[in-house]
């Protein structure tokens, strides 16, 4: 079972290392990791995706809460949430493939963010399934390079 953790941490040197060490010391794998400052001064949000059974995932949450630099740990699962990731995809293109690449990008509401005479660089955002789907369609056309972020997530607000 996969689990997404959103961790609010103090934004200073060594915090990422301590959290990564917590995972590696216990033999847990980090599937994806995203870190950036948030709107509160001196704090950052880490979004970590990992996998394990329910007992392992609960243990991870408890261990994260014990770290000094951790302000808050949110485990995504039961409550509805929004998740997104982004991919930059550099495609080989020629006269025969340019139109097809543009059609696929349009279907997935992506954007061409850079063009050269033999390549397009595409930006696409969405959930993991959407990113996987566009990659599977573009792969046969010649992906030259791929950069993919980890997931970011937030709990959905309750509707009134």
DSSP file (Angstrom, degrees, kcal/mol; ACC not computed):
  #  RESIDUE AA STRUCTURE BP1 BP2  ACC     N-H-->O    O-->H-N    N-H-->O    O-->H-N    TCO  KAPPA ALPHA  PHI   PSI    X-CA   Y-CA   Z-CA
    1    1 A X              0   0    0      0, 0.0    51,-2.3     0, 0.0     2,-0.3   0.000 360.0 360.0 360.0 135.3    0.0    0.0    0.0
    2    2 A X  E     -A   51   0A   0     49,-0.2     2,-0.4    47,-0.0    49,-0.2  -0.641 360.0-169.1 -91.5 151.1    1.3    3.5   -0.9
    3    3 A X  E     -A   50   0A   0     47,-2.6    47,-2.3    -2,-0.3     2,-0.5  -0.999  13.0-147.8-140.4 140.3    1.1    6.4    1.5
    4    4 A X  E     -AB  49  76A   0     72,-0.7    72,-2.9    -2,-0.4     2,-0.5  -0.932  14.0-165.7-106.8 129.0    1.7   10.1    0.9
    5    5 A X  E     -AB  48  75A   0     43,-3.0    43,-2.7    -2,-0.5     2,-0.6  -0.962   6.8-162.1-113.2 129.9    3.1   12.1    3.9
    6    6 A X  E     -AB  47  74A   0     68,-2.8    68,-2.7    -2,-0.5     2,-0.5  -0.967  16.8-171.0-108.8 119.0    3.0   15.9    3.9
    7    7 A X  E     -AB  46  73A   0     39,-3.3    39,-2.9    -2,-0.6     2,-0.6  -0.945  17.0-152.1-121.3 120.0    5.5   17.1    6.5
    8    8 A X  E     +AB  45  72A   0     64,-2.6    63,-3.2    -2,-0.5    64,-1.5  -0.813  31.7 172.2 -89.2 123.5    5.9   20.7    7.6
    9    9 A X  E     -AB  44  70A   0     35,-2.7    35,-2.5    -2,-0.6     2,-0.2  -0.863  40.5 -92.2-130.7 160.6    9.5   21.2    8.8
   10   10 A X  E     -A   43   0A   0     59,-2.2     2,-1.4    -2,-0.3    33,-0.3  -0.559  43.8-123.9 -69.3 138.5   11.8   24.0    9.8
   11   11 A X        +     0   0    0     31,-3.2     2,-0.3    -2,-0.2    -1,-0.1  -0.652  65.8 107.1 -92.9  84.2   13.6   25.2    6.8
   12   12 A X  S >  S-     0   0    0     -2,-1.4     3,-1.5    57,-0.0     4,-0.3  -0.967  74.1 -65.1-151.5 169.5   17.3   24.9    7.7
   13   13 A X  T 3  S+     0   0    0     -2,-0.3    -2,-0.0     1,-0.2     0, 0.0  -0.194 111.7  22.2 -59.2 139.3   20.3   22.7    6.8
   14   14 A X  T 3> S+     0   0    0      1,-0.0     4,-2.2     4,-0.0    -1,-0.2   0.191  87.3 104.9  95.6 -15.2   20.3   19.1    7.7
   15   15 A X  H <> S+     0   0    0     -3,-1.5     4,-2.1     2,-0.2     5,-0.2   0.946  83.1  46.7 -65.7 -48.3   16.5   18.6    8.0
   16   16 A X  H  > S+     0   0    0     -4,-0.3     4,-2.8     1,-0.2     5,-0.2   0.912 112.0  52.4 -59.2 -42.6   16.2   16.7    4.7
   17   17 A X  H  > S+     0   0    0      1,-0.2     4,-2.5     2,-0.2    -1,-0.2   0.909 108.3  49.9 -60.7 -44.0   19.2   14.5    5.7
   18   18 A X  H  X S+     0   0    0     -4,-2.2     4,-1.7     2,-0.2    -1,-0.2   0.894 113.3  46.1 -64.1 -39.7   17.7   13.6    9.0
   19   19 A X  H  X S+     0   0    0     -4,-2.1     4,-1.6     2,-0.2    -2,-0.2   0.923 113.1  48.7 -70.5 -43.2   14.3   12.6    7.4
   20   20 A X  H  X S+     0   0    0     -4,-2.8     4,-2.6     1,-0.2    -2,-0.2   0.894 110.2  52.8 -61.9 -39.0   16.0   10.6    4.7
   21   21 A X  H  X S+     0   0    0     -4,-2.5     4,-2.9    -5,-0.2     5,-0.2   0.864 102.4  58.6 -64.1 -36.3   18.2    8.9    7.3
   22   22 A X  H  X S+     0   0    0     -4,-1.7     4,-0.8     1,-0.2    -1,-0.2   0.924 111.3  42.3 -57.2 -44.0   15.0    7.9    9.2
   23   23 A X  H ><>S+     0   0    0     -4,-1.6     5,-2.7     2,-0.2     3,-0.5   0.946 117.3  44.5 -68.1 -49.4   13.8    6.1    6.1
   24   24 A X  H ><5S+     0   0    0     -4,-2.6     3,-1.2     1,-0.2    -2,-0.2   0.873 107.1  58.6 -68.7 -36.3   17.1    4.4    5.2
   25   25 A X  H 3<5S+     0   0    0     -4,-2.9    -1,-0.2     1,-0.3    -2,-0.2   0.794 112.7  40.9 -63.2 -27.2   18.0    3.3    8.7
   26   26 A X  T <<5S-     0   0    0     -4,-0.8    -1,-0.3    -3,-0.5    -2,-0.2   0.366 117.3-110.6-102.0   3.4   14.8    1.3    8.9
   27   27 A X  T < 5 +     0   0    0     -3,-1.2     2,-0.3    -4,-0.3    -3,-0.2   0.721  67.2 146.2  77.0  21.5   15.0    0.0    5.3
   28   28 A X      < -     0   0    0     -5,-2.7     2,-0.4    -6,-0.2    -1,-0.3  -0.721  42.1-134.2 -91.5 142.5   12.1    2.0    4.0
   29   29 A X        -     0   0    0     22,-0.4     2,-0.7    -2,-0.3    22,-0.6  -0.781   3.2-142.3 -97.1 137.6   12.2    3.2    0.4
   30   30 A X  E     -C   50   0A   0     -2,-0.4    20,-0.2     1,-0.2     3,-0.1  -0.892  14.7-173.1 -94.6 114.7   11.2    6.8   -0.6
   31   31 A X  E    S-     0   0A   0     18,-2.8     2,-0.3    -2,-0.7    19,-0.2   0.894  70.5  -3.1 -76.9 -41.4    9.4    6.5   -3.9
   32   32 A X  E     -C   49   0A   0     17,-1.3    17,-2.4   118,-0.0     2,-0.4  -0.991  62.5-167.5-149.9 155.1    9.2   10.3   -4.5
   33   33 A X  E     +C   48   0A   0     -2,-0.3     2,-0.4    15,-0.2   117,-0.3  -0.993   5.7 177.5-146.2 130.5   10.2   13.4   -2.5
   34   34 A X  E     -C   47   0A   0     13,-1.9    13,-3.0    -2,-0.4     2,-0.4  -0.999   5.9-179.6-136.3 133.7    9.4   17.0   -3.1
   35   35 A X  E     +C   46   0A   0     -2,-0.4     2,-0.3    11,-0.2    11,-0.2  -0.998  12.2 145.8-137.1 135.9   10.5   19.9   -0.9
   36   36 A X  E     -C   45   0A   0      9,-1.5     9,-2.8    -2,-0.4    -2,-0.0  -0.968  48.5 -91.4-161.2 153.4    9.8   23.6   -1.1
   37   37 A X  E     -C   44   0A   0     -2,-0.3     7,-0.3     7,-0.3     2,-0.2  -0.286  41.2-147.3 -61.9 152.8    9.3   26.6    1.2
   38   38 A X        -     0   0    0      5,-2.0     5,-0.2     2,-0.4     4,-0.1  -0.495  34.5 -84.8-111.9-173.8    5.7   27.4    2.2
   39   39 A X  S    S+     0   0    0     -2,-0.2     2,-0.5     2,-0.1     5,-0.1   0.589 104.9  85.0 -72.8 -10.0    3.9   30.7    2.9
   40   40 A X  S >  S-     0   0    0      3,-0.1     3,-1.8     1,-0.1    -2,-0.4  -0.837  92.4-108.0 -95.2 126.9    5.0   30.7    6.6
   41   41 A X  T 3  S+     0   0    0     -2,-0.5     3,-0.1     1,-0.3    -2,-0.1  -0.220  98.9  11.6 -54.9 130.8    8.5   32.2    7.1
   42   42 A X  T 3  S+     0   0    0      1,-0.2   -31,-3.2    -4,-0.1     2,-0.3   0.504 106.1 104.5  82.7   5.1   11.1   29.6    8.0
   43   43 A X  E <   -A   10   0A   0     -3,-1.8    -5,-2.0   -33,-0.3     2,-0.3  -0.882  45.3-169.8-120.8 152.2    9.1   26.5    7.1
   44   44 A X  E     -AC   9  37A   0    -35,-2.5   -35,-2.7    -2,-0.3     2,-0.5  -0.922  19.1-129.5-131.4 159.8    9.0   24.1    4.2
   45   45 A X  E     -AC   8  36A   0     -9,-2.8    -9,-1.5    -2,-0.3     2,-0.5  -0.956  17.8-165.2-110.9 126.5    6.7   21.3    3.1
   46   46 A X  E     -AC   7  35A   0    -39,-2.9   -39,-3.3    -2,-0.5     2,-0.6  -0.937   2.1-163.1-105.8 131.1    8.1   17.9    2.3
   47   47 A X  E     -AC   6  34A   0    -13,-3.0   -13,-1.9    -2,-0.5     2,-0.4  -0.969  13.2-177.9-115.0 118.8    5.9   15.5    0.4
   48   48 A X  E     -AC   5  33A   0    -43,-2.7   -43,-3.0    -2,-0.6     2,-0.5  -0.954  13.7-160.8-120.6 132.4    7.1   11.9    0.6
   49   49 A X  E     +AC   4  32A   0    -17,-2.4   -18,-2.8    -2,-0.4   -17,-1.3  -0.955  24.0 159.0-110.6 129.3    5.6    8.9   -1.1
   50   50 A X  E     -AC   3  30A   0    -47,-2.3   -47,-2.6    -2,-0.5     2,-0.4  -0.862  27.2-134.5-140.4 174.0    6.5    5.5    0.3
   51   51 A X  E     +A    2   0A   0    -22,-0.6   -22,-0.4    -2,-0.3     2,-0.3  -0.980  39.5 109.3-136.5 146.2    5.1    2.0    0.3
   52   52 A X        -     0   0    0    -51,-2.3     2,-0.1    -2,-0.4    -2,-0.0  -0.954  62.6 -62.8 171.3 178.5    4.6   -0.7    3.0
   53   53 A X     >  -     0   0    0     -2,-0.3     4,-2.5     1,-0.1     5,-0.2  -0.315  59.7 -95.1 -78.5 172.0    2.0   -2.5    5.0
   54   54 A X  H  > S+     0   0    0      1,-0.2     4,-2.2     2,-0.2     5,-0.2   0.859 124.5  51.9 -58.2 -39.2   -0.3   -0.7    7.4
   55   55 A X  H  > S+     0   0    0      2,-0.2     4,-2.1     1,-0.2    -1,-0.2   0.922 111.2  46.7 -64.7 -44.7    2.0   -1.4   10.4
   56   56 A X  H  > S+     0   0    0      1,-0.2     4,-2.4     2,-0.2    -2,-0.2   0.918 112.3  50.6 -63.0 -44.2    5.1   -0.1    8.6
   57   57 A X  H  X S+     0   0    0     -4,-2.5     4,-2.0     1,-0.2    -2,-0.2   0.885 110.1  49.4 -64.9 -38.9    3.2    3.1    7.5
   58   58 A X  H  X S+     0   0    0     -4,-2.2     4,-2.2    -5,-0.2    -1,-0.2   0.901 110.3  51.6 -64.1 -40.6    2.0    3.8   11.0
   59   59 A X  H  X S+     0   0    0     -4,-2.1     4,-2.7     2,-0.2    -2,-0.2   0.902 107.3  52.7 -63.6 -41.5    5.5    3.4   12.3
   60   60 A X  H  X S+     0   0    0     -4,-2.4     4,-2.6     1,-0.2    -1,-0.2   0.944 109.1  49.7 -58.5 -48.2    6.9    5.8    9.7
   61   61 A X  H  X S+     0   0    0     -4,-2.0     4,-1.9     1,-0.2    -2,-0.2   0.903 112.1  47.6 -58.1 -43.4    4.3    8.4   10.8
   62   62 A X  H  X S+     0   0    0     -4,-2.2     4,-0.9     1,-0.2    -1,-0.2   0.910 112.4  48.8 -65.3 -42.5    5.2    8.0   14.5
   63   63 A X  H >X S+     0   0    0     -4,-2.7     4,-0.6     1,-0.2     3,-0.5   0.890 109.2  52.7 -65.9 -39.1    8.9    8.2   13.8
   64   64 A X  H >< S+     0   0    0     -4,-2.6     3,-1.2     1,-0.2    -1,-0.2   0.916 105.7  54.8 -61.8 -42.4    8.5   11.4   11.7
   65   65 A X  H 3< S+     0   0    0     -4,-1.9    -1,-0.2     1,-0.2    -2,-0.2   0.738 101.8  59.4 -63.5 -22.8    6.5   13.0   14.5
   66   66 A X  H << S+     0   0    0     -4,-0.9    -1,-0.2    -3,-0.5    -2,-0.2   0.684  80.0 105.2 -80.1 -18.6    9.4   12.4   16.9
   67   67 A X  S X< S-     0   0    0     -3,-1.2     3,-1.1    -4,-0.6   -48,-0.0  -0.413  71.6-134.9 -69.5 138.3   11.9   14.4   14.9
   68   68 A X  T 3  S+     0   0    0      1,-0.3    -1,-0.1    -2,-0.1    -3,-0.0   0.870 101.4  50.2 -61.2 -42.0   12.8   17.8   16.4
   69   69 A X  T 3  S+     0   0    0    -60,-0.1   -59,-2.2   -54,-0.1     2,-0.5   0.535  88.0 100.9 -79.3  -5.0   12.6   19.8   13.2
   70   70 A X  E <   +B    9   0A   0     -3,-1.1   -61,-0.2   -61,-0.2     3,-0.1  -0.708  42.3 176.2 -86.7 124.6    9.2   18.4   12.2
   71   71 A X  E     -     0   0A   0    -63,-3.2     2,-0.3    -2,-0.5   -62,-0.2   0.847  68.0  -1.7 -90.9 -43.1    6.3   20.7   13.0
   72   72 A X  E     -B    8   0A   0    -64,-1.5   -64,-2.6     2,-0.0     2,-0.5  -0.994  55.0-155.8-154.0 141.8    3.4   18.7   11.6
   73   73 A X  E     -B    7   0A   0     -2,-0.3     2,-0.5   -66,-0.2   -66,-0.2  -0.988   9.9-170.7-122.0 126.1    2.8   15.3    9.8
   74   74 A X  E     -B    6   0A   0    -68,-2.7   -68,-2.8    -2,-0.5     2,-0.6  -0.972   7.4-158.0-115.9 125.5   -0.2   14.7    7.6
   75   75 A X  E     -B    5   0A   0     -2,-0.5     2,-0.4   -70,-0.2     3,-0.2  -0.911  12.5-145.0-103.1 121.3   -0.9   11.2    6.3
   76   76 A X  E     +B    4   0A   0    -72,-2.9   -72,-0.7    -2,-0.6     4,-0.1  -0.676  58.9  88.6 -86.6 136.9   -3.0   11.1    3.2
   77   77 A X  S    S+     0   0    0      2,-0.5    -1,-0.1    -2,-0.4     4,-0.1  -0.188  80.3  37.0 179.5 -76.3   -5.4    8.2    2.9
   78   78 A X  S    S+     0   0    0     -3,-0.2     2,-0.1     2,-0.1    -2,-0.1   0.933 104.5  65.6 -71.7 -48.6   -8.9    8.3    4.4
   79   79 A X  S    S-     0   0    0      1,-0.1    -2,-0.5    76,-0.0     2,-0.1  -0.452  97.2 -98.0 -77.3 148.0   -9.8   12.0    3.7
   80   80 A X        +     0   0    0     -2,-0.1    76,-2.4    76,-0.1     2,-0.3  -0.377  51.8 174.1 -63.5 141.7  -10.2   13.2    0.1
   81   81 A X  E     -D  155   0B   0     74,-0.3     2,-0.4    -4,-0.1    74,-0.2  -0.950  30.7-123.5-145.7 164.2   -7.1   15.0   -1.2
   82   82 A X  E     -D  154   0B   0     72,-2.9    72,-2.0    -2,-0.3     2,-0.4  -0.932  28.5-176.6-109.9 132.7   -5.7   16.5   -4.4
   83   83 A X  E     +D  153   0B   0     -2,-0.4     2,-0.3    70,-0.2    70,-0.2  -0.975   4.7 171.0-129.8 147.1   -2.4   15.3   -5.7
   84   84 A X  E     -D  152   0B   0     68,-2.3    68,-2.3    -2,-0.4     2,-0.3  -0.984   9.8-176.7-146.7 154.6   -0.4   16.5   -8.7
   85   85 A X  E     -E  126   0C   0     41,-2.3    41,-2.0    -2,-0.3     2,-0.4  -0.949  17.0-138.2-143.5 167.1    3.0   16.0  -10.2
   86   86 A X  E     -E  125   0C   0     64,-0.3    63,-3.1    -2,-0.3     2,-0.4  -0.945  10.9-165.1-128.9 147.0    4.7   17.6  -13.2
   87   87 A X  E     -EF 124 148C   0     37,-2.5    37,-2.1    -2,-0.4     2,-0.5  -0.996  10.7-156.3-131.7 139.6    6.8   16.2  -16.0
   88   88 A X  E     -EF 123 147C   0     59,-3.2    59,-2.5    -2,-0.4     2,-0.5  -0.975  20.4-170.8-107.5 125.0    9.1   17.9  -18.5
   89   89 A X  E     -EF 122 146C   0     33,-2.6    33,-2.9    -2,-0.5     2,-0.6  -0.966  12.6-157.1-124.4 117.5    9.5   15.7  -21.6
   90   90 A X  E     -EF 121 145C   0     55,-2.9    54,-3.2    -2,-0.5    55,-1.6  -0.853  19.9-162.4 -95.4 122.3   12.0   16.4  -24.3
   91   91 A X  E     -EF 120 143C   0     29,-3.3    29,-1.4    -2,-0.6     2,-0.4  -0.846  21.3-127.1-109.5 137.4   10.9   14.7  -27.6
   92   92 A X  E     -E  119   0C   0     50,-3.1     2,-0.4    -2,-0.4    27,-0.3  -0.667  41.6-176.5 -68.9 133.0   12.8   13.8  -30.7
   93   93 A X        +     0   0    0     25,-2.3     2,-0.3    -2,-0.4    49,-0.0  -0.982  17.7 164.4-136.0 151.4   10.7   15.3  -33.5
   94   94 A X    >>  -     0   0    0     -2,-0.4     4,-2.1    25,-0.0     3,-0.9  -0.836  59.6 -76.0-145.1-176.0   10.9   15.4  -37.3
   95   95 A X  T 34 S+     0   0    0     -2,-0.3     4,-0.4     1,-0.2    23,-0.0   0.798 129.4  50.5 -57.9 -29.1    8.5   16.3  -40.1
   96   96 A X  T 34 S+     0   0    0      1,-0.1     4,-0.3     2,-0.1    -1,-0.2   0.746 118.4  33.4 -82.8 -24.0    6.7   13.0  -39.6
   97   97 A X  T <> S+     0   0    0     -3,-0.9     4,-2.6     2,-0.1     5,-0.2   0.628  92.4  85.5-109.9 -15.6    6.2   13.2  -35.8
   98   98 A X  H  X S+     0   0    0     -4,-2.1     4,-2.3     1,-0.2     5,-0.2   0.914  93.4  45.7 -56.4 -47.8    5.6   16.8  -35.0
   99   99 A X  H  > S+     0   0    0     -4,-0.4     4,-2.1     1,-0.2    -1,-0.2   0.900 113.4  49.8 -64.5 -40.9    1.9   16.9  -35.6
  100  100 A X  H  > S+     0   0    0     -4,-0.3     4,-2.3     2,-0.2    -1,-0.2   0.912 110.4  50.1 -65.2 -42.5    1.3   13.7  -33.7
  101  101 A X  H  X S+     0   0    0     -4,-2.6     4,-2.5     1,-0.2    -2,-0.2   0.929 110.8  49.9 -60.3 -45.4    3.3   14.9  -30.7
  102  102 A X  H  X S+     0   0    0     -4,-2.3     4,-2.3    -5,-0.2    -1,-0.2   0.875 109.1  52.2 -62.9 -37.7    1.3   18.2  -30.7
  103  103 A X  H  X S+     0   0    0     -4,-2.1     4,-2.3     2,-0.2    -1,-0.2   0.931 111.3  46.3 -62.8 -45.7   -2.0   16.2  -30.9
  104  104 A X  H  X S+     0   0    0     -4,-2.3     4,-1.8     1,-0.2    -2,-0.2   0.922 112.2  50.6 -63.6 -43.8   -1.1   14.1  -27.9
  105  105 A X  H  <>S+     0   0    0     -4,-2.5     5,-3.0     1,-0.2    -1,-0.2   0.907 111.0  49.5 -60.5 -42.3    0.1   17.2  -25.9
  106  106 A X  H ><5S+     0   0    0     -4,-2.3     3,-1.4     3,-0.2    -1,-0.2   0.906 107.5  53.5 -64.2 -43.1   -3.2   18.9  -26.7
  107  107 A X  H 3<5S+     0   0    0     -4,-2.3    -1,-0.2     1,-0.3    -2,-0.2   0.885 113.5  43.4 -59.2 -39.3   -5.3   15.9  -25.6
  108  108 A X  T 3<5S-     0   0    0     -4,-1.8    -1,-0.3    -5,-0.2    17,-0.2   0.299 113.2-118.6 -91.2   9.4   -3.5   15.9  -22.2
  109  109 A X  T < 5 +     0   0    0     -3,-1.4    16,-0.2     1,-0.1    -3,-0.2   0.856  64.0 148.6  54.5  39.2   -3.7   19.7  -21.9
  110  110 A X      < -     0   0    0     -5,-3.0     2,-0.4    -6,-0.2    14,-0.2  -0.294  39.5-129.4 -88.9-179.1    0.1   19.9  -21.8
  111  111 A X  E     -G  123   0C   0     12,-2.5    12,-3.2    -2,-0.1     2,-0.7  -0.993   8.6-130.7-134.6 141.2    2.2   22.8  -23.1
  112  112 A X  E     +G  122   0C   0     -2,-0.4    10,-0.3    10,-0.2     3,-0.1  -0.844  30.1 174.8 -85.4 119.2    5.1   22.9  -25.5
  113  113 A X  E     +     0   0C   0      8,-2.9     2,-0.3    -2,-0.7     9,-0.2   0.532  62.2  23.0-107.4  -9.7    7.6   25.1  -23.5
  114  114 A X  E     -G  121   0C   0      7,-1.2     7,-2.8     2,-0.0     2,-0.4  -0.969  62.5-168.4-157.2 143.3   10.6   24.9  -25.8
  115  115 A X  E     +G  120   0C   0     -2,-0.3     2,-0.3     5,-0.2     5,-0.2  -0.994   9.2 168.9-135.3 137.1   11.2   24.2  -29.5
  116  116 A X  E >   -G  119   0C   0      3,-2.7     3,-0.6    -2,-0.4    -2,-0.0  -0.806  54.2 -91.5-131.0-179.6   14.2   23.5  -31.6
  117  117 A X  T 3  S+     0   0    0     -2,-0.3     3,-0.1     1,-0.2    -2,-0.0   0.726 125.4  24.6 -70.2 -17.2   14.4   22.2  -35.2
  118  118 A X  T 3  S+     0   0    0      1,-0.1   -25,-2.3   -24,-0.1     2,-0.3   0.224 121.4  44.4-130.1  16.8   14.6   18.6  -34.0
  119  119 A X  E <   -EG  92 116C   0     -3,-0.6    -3,-2.7   -27,-0.3     2,-0.4  -0.998  50.8-154.6-156.8 155.9   12.9   18.6  -30.6
  120  120 A X  E     -EG  91 115C   0    -29,-1.4   -29,-3.3    -2,-0.3     2,-0.5  -0.969  14.2-148.7-120.8 142.6   10.0   19.8  -28.4
  121  121 A X  E     -EG  90 114C   0     -7,-2.8    -8,-2.9    -2,-0.4    -7,-1.2  -0.978  22.4-163.5-110.7 125.3   10.1   20.1  -24.7
  122  122 A X  E     -EG  89 112C   0    -33,-2.9   -33,-2.6    -2,-0.5     2,-0.5  -0.840  12.7-155.7-113.2 141.3    6.7   19.5  -23.2
  123  123 A X  E     +EG  88 111C   0    -12,-3.2   -12,-2.5    -2,-0.4     2,-0.4  -0.970  18.8 171.9-113.1 130.4    5.3   20.3  -19.7
  124  124 A X  E     -E   87   0C   0    -37,-2.1   -37,-2.5    -2,-0.5     2,-0.3  -0.999   8.8-170.4-138.8 137.3    2.4   18.3  -18.4
  125  125 A X  E     +E   86   0C   0     -2,-0.4     2,-0.3   -16,-0.2   -39,-0.2  -0.912  32.2  91.3-124.1 153.3    0.8   18.3  -14.9
  126  126 A X  E    S-E   85   0C   0    -41,-2.0   -41,-2.3    -2,-0.3    -2,-0.0  -0.967  73.3 -36.5 158.2-167.9   -1.7   16.0  -13.3
  127  127 A X     >  -     0   0    0     -2,-0.3     4,-1.9   -43,-0.2     3,-0.5  -0.299  67.0 -96.6 -77.1 171.4   -2.0   12.9  -11.2
  128  128 A X  H  > S+     0   0    0      1,-0.2     4,-2.8     2,-0.2     5,-0.2   0.846 122.9  56.6 -59.3 -37.2    0.4   10.0  -11.7
  129  129 A X  H  > S+     0   0    0      1,-0.2     4,-2.3     2,-0.2    -1,-0.2   0.892 106.7  49.6 -63.7 -39.1   -1.9    8.1  -14.0
  130  130 A X  H  > S+     0   0    0     -3,-0.5     4,-2.3     2,-0.2     5,-0.2   0.923 112.0  47.5 -64.9 -44.3   -2.2   11.0  -16.4
  131  131 A X  H  X S+     0   0    0     -4,-1.9     4,-2.1     1,-0.2    -2,-0.2   0.930 113.2  48.8 -62.7 -45.0    1.6   11.4  -16.5
  132  132 A X  H  X S+     0   0    0     -4,-2.8     4,-2.1     1,-0.2    -1,-0.2   0.888 110.2  52.6 -60.7 -39.4    2.0    7.6  -17.1
  133  133 A X  H  X S+     0   0    0     -4,-2.3     4,-1.5     2,-0.2    -2,-0.2   0.926 110.3  44.8 -66.0 -46.1   -0.6    7.7  -19.8
  134  134 A X  H  X S+     0   0    0     -4,-2.3     4,-2.3     1,-0.2     5,-0.2   0.896 112.2  53.5 -66.7 -37.0    1.0   10.5  -21.8
  135  135 A X  H  X S+     0   0    0     -4,-2.1     4,-2.3    -5,-0.2    -1,-0.2   0.899 106.0  52.7 -63.1 -39.2    4.4    8.9  -21.4
  136  136 A X  H  X S+     0   0    0     -4,-2.1     4,-0.5     1,-0.2    -1,-0.2   0.844 112.8  44.9 -66.5 -31.5    3.1    5.6  -22.8
  137  137 A X  H  < S+     0   0    0     -4,-1.5     4,-0.2     1,-0.1    -1,-0.2   0.837 117.2  43.8 -78.4 -33.5    1.8    7.4  -25.9
  138  138 A X  H >X S+     0   0    0     -4,-2.3     3,-1.5     1,-0.2     4,-0.7   0.772  94.6  79.8 -82.5 -26.2    4.9    9.5  -26.4
  139  139 A X  H >X S+     0   0    0     -4,-2.3     3,-1.5     1,-0.3     4,-0.6   0.887  90.8  50.6 -50.3 -49.3    7.4    6.7  -25.9
  140  140 A X  H 3< S+     0   0    0     -4,-0.5    -1,-0.3     1,-0.3    -2,-0.1   0.728 106.1  58.5 -64.8 -17.9    7.1    5.2  -29.3
  141  141 A X  H <4 S-     0   0    0     -3,-1.5    -1,-0.3    -4,-0.2    -2,-0.2   0.573 126.5 -87.3 -88.7  -9.6    7.6    8.6  -30.9
  142  142 A X  H <<  -     0   0    0     -3,-1.5   -50,-3.1    -4,-0.7     2,-0.5   0.861  36.0-152.9 107.8  73.9   11.0    9.0  -29.2
  143  143 A X  E  <  -F   91   0C   0     -4,-0.6   -52,-0.2   -52,-0.2     3,-0.1  -0.646  11.7-176.0 -74.2 125.5   11.5   10.5  -25.8
  144  144 A X  E     -     0   0C   0    -54,-3.2     2,-0.3    -2,-0.5   -53,-0.2   0.838  65.7  -4.5 -89.4 -40.2   14.9   12.1  -25.6
  145  145 A X  E     -F   90   0C   0    -55,-1.6   -55,-2.9     2,-0.0     2,-0.4  -0.988  60.2-159.4-156.9 149.1   14.9   13.1  -21.9
  146  146 A X  E     -F   89   0C   0     -2,-0.3     2,-0.4   -57,-0.2   -57,-0.2  -0.998   8.1-178.8-138.5 132.0   12.5   13.1  -19.0
  147  147 A X  E     -F   88   0C   0    -59,-2.5   -59,-3.2    -2,-0.4     2,-0.4  -0.994  14.3-178.4-127.5 124.6   12.4   15.0  -15.7
  148  148 A X  E     -F   87   0C   0     -2,-0.4   -61,-0.2   -61,-0.2     2,-0.1  -0.982  15.9-141.9-128.8 129.7    9.5   14.2  -13.4
  149  149 A X        -     0   0    0    -63,-3.1     2,-0.1    -2,-0.4  -115,-0.1  -0.310  26.0-107.2 -78.0 168.9    8.7   15.8  -10.0
  150  150 A X        -     0   0    0   -117,-0.3   -64,-0.3     1,-0.2    -1,-0.1  -0.360  50.3 -77.4 -81.3 175.5    7.5   13.9   -7.0
  151  151 A X        -     0   0    0    -66,-0.1     2,-0.4    -2,-0.1   -66,-0.2  -0.418  37.8-162.9 -72.9 149.0    3.9   14.2   -5.9
  152  152 A X  E     -D   84   0B   0    -68,-2.3   -68,-2.3    -2,-0.1     2,-0.3  -0.964  17.5-178.5-123.3 148.5    2.6   17.2   -4.0
  153  153 A X  E     -D   83   0B   0     -2,-0.4     2,-0.3   -70,-0.2   -70,-0.2  -0.984  17.4-173.2-149.0 154.2   -0.7   16.9   -2.2
  154  154 A X  E     -D   82   0B   0    -72,-2.0   -72,-2.9    -2,-0.3     2,-0.2  -0.989  34.8-106.1-145.5 146.1   -3.2   18.8    0.0
  155  155 A X  E     -D   81   0B   0     -2,-0.3   -74,-0.3   -74,-0.2     2,-0.2  -0.487  42.0-114.3 -66.6 138.1   -6.4   17.7    1.9
  156  156 A X        -     0   0    0    -76,-2.4     2,-0.2    -2,-0.2   -76,-0.1  -0.507  30.7-112.7 -71.9 144.3   -9.5   18.9    0.1
  157  157 A X        -     0   0    0     -2,-0.2     2,-0.2     1,-0.1    -1,-0.1  -0.510  35.3-104.6 -73.9 146.0  -11.6   21.5    2.0
  158  158 A X        -     0   0    0     -2,-0.2     2,-0.2     1,-0.1    -1,-0.1  -0.524  34.7-125.0 -71.8 137.0  -14.9   20.3    3.3
  159  159 A X              0   0    0     -2,-0.2    -1,-0.1     1,-0.1    -3,-0.0  -0.597 360.0 360.0 -84.0 145.4  -17.8   21.6    1.2
  160  160 A X              0   0    0     -2,-0.2    -1,-0.1     0, 0.0    -2,-0.0   0.463 360.0 360.0 -84.0 360.0  -20.6   23.5    3.0
